[in-house]
Amino acid sequence: MALNQLREAYDSYQNAVTGGHLYPTYWISIAILHYRVRQPRDCLDYLGRALRVYPFDQRTWMNLGILVCHRPPLTIEVYYKGGSTTSR
């Protein structure tokens, strides 16, 4: 996915899902968009939002594991933050 398509995909996804912010799947999908355009910190932020909505969601933890395996510098950041990320 090209970087210029990220904004369009994000806007379309937001318009398609009413009240989606109440479900971790919404935040996971946005995190995956950011992962695909190589924005790991944004991906981490959205996975953090998914964890705040429902901290027991296995899909969120799996995606977080994939992120830190592919982006080792984020591992220490995730460890020290303990899953909490900065809000936007």
C-alpha positions, 0 to 999 in steps of 0.5 A: 500500500502506498503512503498516499493511500493510507489517508484514503483507506483510513478515512474510508474505514472510519466512515464504514464503521460506526461506533467501531472505536468500541471494538478492538478489531477497529483499532487492530485494522488501523494498526495493520494499515500503519504497519503496512506503510512502515509506521511502526510507532503509529501501529503500536499506538493503535494496538495500545488503543485496542488493548485499552478497549479489551485487554484480553483480545488475543488478536491484539496480543498476536499483532503486538508480538508480530510488531515487536518481532519485526521491529526489535527497537520497539520491544524495549519501548513496549516493555517500559510502557507496559502496554500503555501508549500515548493518546492522540 
